[in-house]
């Protein structure tokens, strides 16, 4: 009894610490996302919830590649459904009980659920092995771009290994439990074997009860501590999309692809210019400085764009579909999202250390993303169409280019020539408006 009480106390403390750590770190992610500007109003809630259901939960856009989609869906649904058993494990851990939710009155339903969990666990395990093979043996090219060197590749492999270990611990835990019931009939089991662990249990029958109990408890603790560890690993991993996919698809743009937004700062300037009663040199009220045109740093982006960055799965579908990248240009839409997230994290660490007014000499533009990358973009929206979570790298590219053009006059020479022609001739060509109809004179 004493050992159970001590174990329960240790479990409860571990549970509280794990949840507290997750809350602290996830709150910081929310703070970081809110460093962005307002994104305006979000209308048409019906269409947005439809996106959440079909794109985030149903993974509709993944099925452009059916085999990969099925494997990913198995991992996602399997992991979520299997973790329903966490309810029983937590109760057992706190109360020092064994399979507290089991009762002979609903033994059929209980065994059906555990059997379903085990089948899913096996499918998840196999799917993770296939994904590891694709990444490290077949070496799918989009997983090995330059931006994936180092931690991003390790992160992807670690999470797959993590899930394999979790599923293995779950199955071995159940197998040892069944074997204890075989060795000692007084052990409180469920009265029947499970489908998958029942195949493993005979390999443990020759062991003593004390050895089986040690194996059971070892893998019981391994499984639940692994889940606690996985929960807190999410906040430093690309797998944060497991949580953020749902709000990200809800707040994704519903406007037709190719329809750009007008900058309010430019609209206001135009209104002032067209108003004969306004002073074009006056400053707007309640502002200490003029509004910035476009975006130079992550704080100039909207919070939805920062949410996009934290939701990025680094799958590389955007980059593999990008015509600029395919033809050897420097641009990678995936890198754009990773750079936004890395810069946001850099600012976050500065804020944690120096306070909310922290500012450094760096910026997203130039220090993380070069003009060469931005001007390689053709604005074709292929990256947006390819993304399984409706992430929009193009909106960030456009805002950064707007800053280059309107604040730094940093457009390429070819575009500057077009701008000059529009300003002087009212058309992108170098001919004056009076010469527009000269082509007819030869008729």
SETIDO-262622 format. One record per residue (C-alpha): residue number from 0; x, y, z. Coordinates in Angstrom, 3 decimals, always signed. Layout:
- pos|c1|c2|c3
- NUM|X|Y|Z $
...
//
This chain:
- pos|c1|c2|c3
- 0|+0.000|+0.000|+0.000 $
- 1|+2.837|+2.376|+0.861 $
- 2|+4.533|+1.878|-2.504 $
- 3|+1.254|+2.497|-4.325 $
- 4|+0.690|+5.716|-2.387 $
- 5|+4.213|+6.931|-3.144 $
- 6|+3.754|+5.996|-6.809 $
- 7|+0.453|+7.865|-6.921 $
- 8|+2.025|+10.972|-5.401 $
- 9|+4.926|+10.836|-7.862 $
- 10|+2.487|+10.360|-10.739 $
- 11|+0.289|+13.264|-9.643 $
- 12|+3.281|+15.595|-9.286 $
- 13|+4.568|+14.527|-12.715 $
- 14|+1.141|+15.126|-14.257 $
- 15|+0.858|+18.605|-12.737 $
- 16|+4.394|+19.592|-13.732 $
- 17|+3.862|+18.354|-17.296 $
- 18|+0.591|+20.271|-17.685 $
- 19|+2.059|+23.408|-16.097 $
- 20|+5.111|+23.322|-18.367 $
- 21|+2.931|+22.851|-21.440 $
- 22|+0.663|+25.737|-20.392 $
- 23|+3.650|+28.014|-19.819 $
- 24|+5.298|+27.243|-23.165 $
- 25|+2.087|+27.212|-25.190 $
- 26|+1.072|+30.557|-23.658 $
- 27|+4.369|+31.930|-24.926 $
- 28|+3.509|+30.688|-28.440 $
- 29|+0.183|+32.528|-28.242 $
- 30|+2.045|+35.643|-27.053 $
- 31|+4.408|+35.362|-29.998 $
- 32|+1.551|+35.049|-32.491 $
- 33|-0.053|+38.130|-30.986 $
- 34|+3.081|+40.148|-31.791 $
- 35|+1.489|+40.519|-35.218 $
- 36|-0.912|+43.263|-36.231 $
- 37|-4.685|+42.980|-36.359 $
- 38|-5.960|+40.844|-39.233 $
- 39|-9.380|+42.505|-39.468 $
- 40|-12.751|+40.794|-39.267 $
- 41|-13.499|+37.184|-40.180 $
- 42|-16.852|+36.762|-41.901 $
- 43|-18.627|+33.691|-43.320 $
- 44|-18.214|+31.444|-40.285 $
- 45|-20.006|+28.595|-42.042 $
- 46|-17.331|+28.398|-44.757 $
- 47|-14.593|+28.645|-42.135 $
- 48|-15.962|+25.769|-40.052 $
- 49|-16.310|+23.785|-43.264 $
- 50|-12.587|+24.307|-43.880 $
- 51|-11.796|+23.153|-40.345 $
- 52|-13.816|+19.967|-40.784 $
- 53|-12.662|+18.982|-44.270 $
- 54|-9.115|+20.411|-44.437 $
- 55|-7.823|+20.255|-40.839 $
- 56|-9.712|+17.250|-39.497 $
- 57|-10.505|+15.409|-42.734 $
- 58|-7.126|+16.298|-44.328 $
- 59|-8.839|+16.791|-47.701 $
- 60|-5.865|+18.396|-49.436 $
- 61|-3.546|+15.583|-48.381 $
- 62|-5.420|+13.176|-50.648 $
- 63|-3.806|+14.599|-53.763 $
- 64|-1.242|+11.929|-52.854 $
- 65|-3.534|+9.088|-51.675 $
- 66|-0.985|+6.650|-50.217 $
- 67|+0.769|+9.289|-48.138 $
- 68|-2.614|+10.713|-47.110 $
- 69|-3.870|+7.342|-45.846 $
- 70|-0.677|+6.735|-43.845 $
- 71|-0.799|+10.230|-42.372 $
- 72|-4.481|+9.858|-41.504 $
- 73|-3.743|+6.555|-39.756 $
- 74|-1.035|+8.208|-37.647 $
- 75|-3.190|+11.208|-36.832 $
- 76|-6.458|+9.434|-36.015 $
- 77|-4.677|+6.484|-34.445 $
- 78|-2.652|+8.640|-32.106 $
- 79|-5.679|+10.748|-31.114 $
- 80|-8.011|+7.780|-30.576 $
- 81|-5.443|+5.643|-28.763 $
- 82|-4.821|+8.475|-26.326 $
- 83|-8.413|+8.188|-25.120 $
- 84|-6.930|+5.489|-22.904 $
- 85|-4.959|+8.239|-21.166 $
- 86|-8.129|+8.885|-19.140 $
- 87|-7.893|+5.438|-17.560 $
- 88|-4.109|+5.603|-17.175 $
- 89|-4.327|+8.969|-15.382 $
- 90|-7.044|+7.686|-13.057 $
- 91|-5.032|+4.529|-12.345 $
- 92|-1.914|+6.608|-11.749 $
- 93|-3.606|+8.971|-9.290 $
- 94|-5.681|+6.360|-7.435 $
- 95|-3.198|+3.479|-7.565 $
- 96|-5.731|+1.194|-9.270 $
- 97|-5.525|-1.191|-12.229 $
- 98|-7.866|-0.761|-15.216 $
- 99|-10.315|+1.237|-13.146 $
- 100|-12.768|+1.672|-16.025 $
- 101|-13.152|-2.082|-16.584 $
- 102|-16.285|-3.783|-15.284 $
- 103|-17.780|-7.212|-16.085 $
- 104|-21.027|-5.372|-16.862 $
- 105|-19.495|-3.733|-19.953 $
- 106|-16.578|-6.101|-20.559 $
- 107|-17.532|-6.487|-24.223 $
- 108|-17.381|-2.745|-24.901 $
- 109|-14.187|-2.320|-22.895 $
- 110|-12.402|-5.142|-24.719 $
- 111|-13.631|-3.831|-28.071 $
- 112|-12.166|-0.395|-27.328 $
- 113|-8.798|-1.795|-26.202 $
- 114|-8.696|-4.077|-29.255 $
- 115|-9.437|-1.090|-31.508 $
- 116|-6.665|+0.877|-29.818 $
- 117|-4.228|-1.986|-30.364 $
- 118|-5.058|-2.365|-34.059 $
- 119|-4.594|+1.373|-34.528 $
- 120|-1.338|+1.245|-32.543 $
- 121|+0.011|-1.418|-34.883 $
- 122|-1.069|+0.586|-37.954 $
- 123|+0.533|+3.748|-36.531 $
- 124|+3.740|+1.849|-35.824 $
- 125|+3.901|+0.466|-39.384 $
- 126|+3.054|+3.868|-40.916 $
- 127|+5.837|+5.567|-38.936 $
- 128|+8.350|+2.970|-40.122 $
- 129|+7.270|+3.586|-43.743 $
- 130|+7.690|+7.337|-43.282 $
- 131|+11.161|+6.831|-41.798 $
- 132|+12.093|+4.725|-44.822 $
- 133|+10.787|+7.403|-47.205 $
- 134|+12.796|+10.102|-45.457 $
- 135|+16.074|+8.304|-44.815 $
- 136|+16.398|+5.421|-47.287 $
- 137|+14.334|+6.396|-50.336 $
- 138|+15.224|+10.033|-49.504 $
- 139|+12.320|+11.916|-51.060 $
- 140|+13.931|+15.071|-52.462 $
- 141|+11.627|+17.635|-50.824 $
- 142|+12.749|+16.434|-47.394 $
- 143|+16.370|+17.290|-48.115 $
- 144|+16.397|+20.894|-49.299 $
- 145|+18.965|+23.223|-47.799 $
- 146|+16.575|+24.664|-45.199 $
- 147|+15.985|+21.128|-43.861 $
- 148|+19.588|+20.606|-42.796 $
- 149|+20.207|+20.033|-39.089 $
- 150|+17.350|+20.319|-36.611 $
- 151|+14.388|+20.210|-39.071 $
- 152|+15.430|+16.775|-40.350 $
- 153|+16.248|+15.527|-36.846 $
- 154|+12.908|+16.857|-35.603 $
- 155|+10.970|+14.904|-38.229 $
- 156|+12.857|+11.683|-37.482 $
- 157|+12.608|+12.108|-33.716 $
- 158|+8.847|+12.451|-33.751 $
- 159|+8.445|+9.304|-35.847 $
- 160|+10.757|+7.355|-33.527 $
- 161|+8.880|+8.839|-30.560 $
- 162|+5.564|+7.521|-31.869 $
- 163|+7.035|+4.079|-32.617 $
- 164|+8.280|+3.838|-29.020 $
- 165|+4.949|+5.006|-27.607 $
- 166|+2.964|+2.462|-29.602 $
- 167|+5.436|-0.313|-28.750 $
- 168|+5.235|+0.541|-25.036 $
- 169|+1.431|+0.409|-25.205 $
- 170|+1.394|-3.044|-26.821 $
- 171|+4.102|-4.540|-24.565 $
- 172|+2.350|-3.106|-21.490 $
- 173|-0.857|-4.900|-22.476 $
- 174|+1.018|-8.120|-23.330 $
- 175|+2.702|-8.182|-19.902 $
- 176|-0.687|-7.514|-18.285 $
- 177|-2.217|-10.511|-20.082 $
- 178|+0.794|-12.694|-19.174 $
- 179|+0.393|-11.810|-15.481 $
- 180|-3.193|-13.003|-15.657 $
- 181|-1.974|-16.279|-17.163 $
- 182|+0.686|-16.800|-14.469 $
- 183|-1.485|-15.638|-11.561 $
- 184|-5.225|-16.200|-11.865 $
- 185|-5.876|-13.718|-9.042 $
- 186|-4.441|-10.840|-11.116 $
- 187|-7.345|-8.469|-11.956 $
- 188|-7.480|-8.821|-15.742 $
- 189|-10.303|-8.368|-18.234 $
- 190|-11.093|-12.047|-18.654 $
- 191|-10.007|-12.295|-22.304 $
- 192|-6.990|-11.714|-24.519 $
- 193|-6.591|-8.662|-26.730 $
- 194|-6.079|-9.038|-30.464 $
- 195|-2.504|-7.763|-30.880 $
- 196|-0.966|-8.009|-27.408 $
- 197|-2.573|-11.453|-27.139 $
- 198|-0.144|-12.576|-29.857 $
- 199|+2.801|-11.235|-27.831 $
- 200|+1.719|-12.484|-24.395 $
- 201|+2.769|-16.165|-24.896 $
- 202|+6.404|-15.039|-25.197 $
- 203|+6.165|-13.834|-21.564 $
- 204|+4.458|-16.897|-20.048 $
- 205|+7.703|-18.513|-18.912 $
- 206|+8.645|-15.509|-16.775 $
- 207|+7.928|-15.120|-13.056 $
- 208|+5.090|-12.912|-11.872 $
- 209|+7.492|-10.411|-10.277 $
- 210|+9.428|-10.080|-13.558 $
- 211|+6.210|-9.613|-15.498 $
- 212|+5.025|-7.011|-12.994 $
- 213|+8.287|-5.098|-13.427 $
- 214|+7.920|-5.201|-17.244 $
- 215|+4.302|-4.083|-17.010 $
- 216|+5.074|-1.142|-14.717 $
- 217|+8.163|-0.170|-16.715 $
- 218|+6.237|+0.091|-19.963 $
- 219|+3.204|+1.601|-18.207 $
- 220|+5.417|+4.429|-16.935 $
- 221|+7.262|+4.602|-20.278 $
- 222|+3.985|+5.025|-22.131 $
- 223|+2.497|+7.738|-19.930 $
- 224|+5.783|+9.626|-19.443 $
- 225|+6.290|+9.419|-23.199 $
- 226|+2.900|+11.045|-23.717 $
- 227|+3.748|+13.790|-21.209 $
- 228|+7.069|+14.275|-22.991 $
- 229|+5.358|+14.348|-26.392 $
- 230|+2.939|+17.001|-25.120 $
- 231|+5.810|+19.309|-24.191 $
- 232|+7.876|+18.418|-27.244 $
- 233|+5.116|+19.844|-29.452 $
- 234|+5.891|+23.450|-28.522 $
- 235|+9.465|+23.213|-29.826 $
- 236|+8.593|+21.112|-32.854 $
- 237|+6.968|+21.479|-36.235 $
- 238|+4.357|+19.074|-34.878 $
- 239|+2.681|+22.001|-33.161 $
- 240|+0.437|+21.818|-36.235 $
- 241|-1.415|+18.978|-34.474 $
- 242|-3.025|+21.744|-32.392 $
- 243|-2.739|+24.836|-34.602 $
- 244|-4.086|+23.225|-37.801 $
- 245|-7.630|+23.869|-36.619 $
- 246|-7.429|+27.634|-35.920 $
- 247|-5.140|+28.066|-38.926 $
- 248|-7.679|+26.640|-41.380 $
- 249|-10.483|+28.577|-39.682 $
- 250|-8.721|+31.936|-40.128 $
- 251|-7.347|+31.169|-43.605 $
- 252|-8.273|+33.603|-46.362 $
- 253|-11.518|+32.888|-48.202 $
- 254|-10.869|+35.370|-51.013 $
- 255|-10.092|+34.027|-54.508 $
- 256|-6.441|+33.204|-55.052 $
- 257|-4.739|+36.068|-56.845 $
- 258|-6.907|+38.731|-55.187 $
- 259|-4.530|+40.931|-53.219 $
- 260|-5.597|+43.111|-50.319 $
- 261|-5.236|+46.868|-50.373 $
- 262|-2.971|+48.278|-47.683 $
- 263|-4.927|+50.598|-45.406 $
- 264|-1.866|+52.834|-45.105 $
- 265|-1.836|+53.364|-48.883 $
- 266|-5.611|+53.749|-49.063 $
- 267|-5.509|+56.476|-46.431 $
- 268|-2.749|+58.308|-48.288 $
- 269|-4.742|+58.183|-51.540 $
- 270|-7.855|+59.491|-49.793 $
- 271|-5.867|+62.398|-48.406 $
- 272|-4.485|+63.191|-51.863 $
- 273|-7.976|+63.132|-53.410 $
- 274|-9.560|+65.247|-50.683 $
- 275|-9.252|+68.927|-51.674 $
- 276|-9.834|+70.019|-48.075 $
- 277|-7.085|+67.914|-46.518 $
- 278|-3.524|+68.877|-45.728 $
- 279|-1.311|+66.300|-47.470 $
- 280|+1.554|+67.090|-45.090 $
- 281|-0.412|+66.578|-41.855 $
- 282|+0.114|+63.525|-39.651 $
- 283|-2.814|+61.276|-38.695 $
- 284|-4.160|+61.876|-35.201 $
- 285|-3.105|+59.654|-32.308 $
- 286|-0.027|+58.326|-34.117 $
- 287|+3.569|+59.084|-33.250 $
- 288|+4.919|+58.062|-36.645 $
- 289|+3.613|+57.423|-40.154 $
- 290|+2.285|+53.952|-40.935 $
- 291|+4.795|+51.585|-42.490 $
- 292|+4.138|+50.478|-46.043 $
- 293|+4.433|+46.704|-46.265 $
- 294|+6.428|+44.609|-43.806 $
- 295|+10.057|+44.719|-42.750 $
- 296|+9.861|+42.575|-39.632 $
- 297|+7.476|+40.036|-38.132 $
- 298|+5.748|+42.732|-36.074 $
- 299|+4.614|+44.303|-39.360 $
- 300|+2.856|+41.079|-40.357 $
- 301|-0.608|+40.116|-39.113 $
- 302|-1.131|+37.638|-36.326 $
- 303|-2.711|+35.268|-38.868 $
- 304|+0.523|+35.268|-40.865 $
- 305|+2.460|+34.435|-37.693 $
- 306|-0.088|+31.701|-36.937 $
- 307|+0.641|+30.367|-40.446 $
- 308|+4.341|+30.196|-39.596 $
- 309|+3.777|+28.267|-36.361 $
- 310|+1.323|+25.922|-38.135 $
- 311|+3.785|+24.997|-40.891 $
- 312|+4.426|+21.248|-41.042 $
- 313|+7.641|+21.676|-43.088 $
- 314|+6.304|+19.010|-45.473 $
- 315|+7.772|+20.853|-48.465 $
- 316|+4.760|+20.490|-50.758 $
- 317|+4.775|+24.261|-51.313 $
- 318|+8.439|+24.277|-52.331 $
- 319|+8.132|+21.214|-54.566 $
- 320|+5.287|+22.950|-56.468 $
- 321|+6.989|+26.369|-56.665 $
- 322|+8.013|+27.081|-60.290 $
- 323|+10.771|+29.421|-59.137 $
- 324|+12.306|+26.745|-56.912 $
- 325|+11.903|+24.017|-59.529 $
- 326|+13.837|+26.141|-62.053 $
- 327|+16.734|+26.655|-59.640 $
- 328|+15.833|+30.021|-58.103 $
- 329|+16.689|+30.708|-54.481 $
- 330|+13.074|+30.975|-53.357 $
- 331|+11.586|+28.252|-51.127 $
- 332|+8.114|+29.019|-49.692 $
- 333|+8.783|+26.533|-46.885 $
- 334|+11.917|+28.463|-45.923 $
- 335|+9.896|+31.694|-45.880 $
- 336|+7.570|+30.215|-43.240 $
- 337|+10.458|+28.738|-41.257 $
- 338|+12.274|+32.091|-41.337 $
- 339|+9.192|+33.930|-40.055 $
- 340|+8.908|+31.462|-37.177 $
- 341|+12.657|+31.636|-36.407 $
- 342|+12.630|+35.446|-36.369 $
- 343|+9.551|+35.463|-34.137 $
- 344|+11.297|+33.078|-31.739 $
- 345|+14.363|+35.308|-31.755 $
- 346|+12.248|+38.330|-30.791 $
- 347|+10.444|+36.235|-28.185 $
- 348|+13.688|+35.345|-26.428 $
- 349|+14.686|+39.018|-26.435 $
- 350|+11.337|+40.001|-24.927 $
- 351|+11.685|+37.342|-22.229 $
- 352|+15.128|+38.666|-21.342 $
- 353|+14.739|+42.429|-21.779 $
- 354|+11.004|+43.143|-21.580 $
- 355|+8.191|+43.974|-23.998 $
- 356|+9.993|+46.990|-25.510 $
- 357|+12.908|+44.870|-26.701 $
- 358|+14.250|+45.806|-30.121 $
- 359|+17.416|+44.660|-31.855 $
- 360|+19.241|+45.656|-35.007 $
- 361|+17.923|+42.695|-36.986 $
- 362|+14.817|+42.249|-39.110 $
- 363|+13.013|+39.545|-41.057 $
- 364|+13.931|+41.254|-44.318 $
- 365|+17.623|+40.957|-45.216 $
- 366|+18.703|+39.151|-42.022 $
- 367|+16.478|+36.132|-42.662 $
- 368|+14.900|+36.568|-46.097 $
- 369|+16.846|+38.137|-48.960 $
- 370|+15.383|+40.353|-51.713 $
- 371|+16.614|+37.773|-54.222 $
- 372|+14.214|+35.228|-52.745 $
- 373|+11.307|+37.667|-52.785 $
- 374|+11.742|+38.775|-56.394 $
- 375|+12.004|+35.182|-57.592 $
- 376|+8.333|+34.711|-56.703 $
- 377|+5.930|+34.711|-59.666 $
- 378|+2.837|+35.252|-57.446 $
- 379|+1.267|+32.159|-58.998 $
- 380|-0.218|+30.840|-55.702 $
- 381|+1.064|+27.296|-56.359 $
- 382|+2.428|+27.193|-52.797 $
- 383|-0.920|+28.214|-51.314 $
- 384|-2.783|+25.646|-53.395 $
- 385|-0.338|+22.870|-52.427 $
- 386|-0.364|+23.497|-48.664 $
- 387|-2.466|+20.910|-46.787 $
- 388|-3.276|+23.512|-44.096 $
- 389|-4.102|+26.528|-46.317 $
- 390|-0.955|+28.372|-45.211 $
- 391|-0.256|+31.451|-47.339 $
- 392|+3.474|+32.156|-47.893 $
- 393|+2.608|+34.457|-50.794 $
- 394|+0.924|+37.046|-48.560 $
- 395|+4.162|+37.395|-46.576 $
- 396|+6.262|+37.629|-49.743 $
- 397|+3.981|+40.357|-51.113 $
- 398|+4.109|+42.383|-47.884 $
- 399|+7.908|+42.199|-47.798 $
- 400|+8.115|+43.233|-51.462 $
- 401|+5.769|+46.125|-50.792 $
- 402|+8.176|+47.395|-48.159 $
- 403|+11.115|+47.048|-50.519 $
- 404|+9.332|+49.036|-53.226 $
- 405|+7.538|+51.697|-51.208 $
- 406|+9.992|+52.305|-48.375 $
- 407|+13.391|+51.497|-49.864 $
- 408|+12.804|+51.854|-53.619 $
- 409|+14.390|+48.432|-53.771 $
- 410|+12.650|+47.030|-56.842 $
- 411|+14.736|+45.468|-59.633 $
- 412|+15.762|+47.820|-62.432 $
- 413|+13.192|+46.284|-64.819 $
- 414|+10.346|+47.105|-62.440 $
- 415|+11.653|+50.585|-61.696 $
- 416|+11.521|+51.248|-65.421 $
- 417|+7.888|+50.119|-65.502 $
- 418|+7.052|+52.306|-62.505 $
- 419|+8.644|+55.325|-64.168 $
- 420|+6.733|+54.702|-67.385 $
- 421|+3.424|+54.432|-65.504 $
- 422|+4.181|+57.650|-63.634 $
- 423|+5.232|+59.583|-66.718 $
- 424|+3.237|+57.973|-69.530 $
- 425|+0.248|+56.410|-67.774 $
- 426|+1.229|+53.000|-69.156 $
- 427|+4.014|+50.454|-68.534 $
- 428|+5.594|+51.225|-71.933 $
- 429|+8.070|+54.006|-72.649 $
- 430|+5.868|+55.667|-75.257 $
- 431|+3.837|+58.772|-74.336 $
- 432|+0.049|+58.601|-74.291 $
- 433|-0.151|+60.847|-77.390 $
- 434|+1.600|+58.166|-79.459 $
- 435|-0.714|+55.302|-78.512 $
- 436|-2.622|+55.306|-81.804 $
- 437|+0.337|+55.778|-84.151 $
- 438|+0.260|+52.082|-85.003 $
- 439|-2.831|+52.825|-87.120 $
- 440|-1.048|+55.328|-89.365 $
- 441|+0.508|+52.576|-91.500 $
- 442|-2.888|+51.187|-92.491 $
//
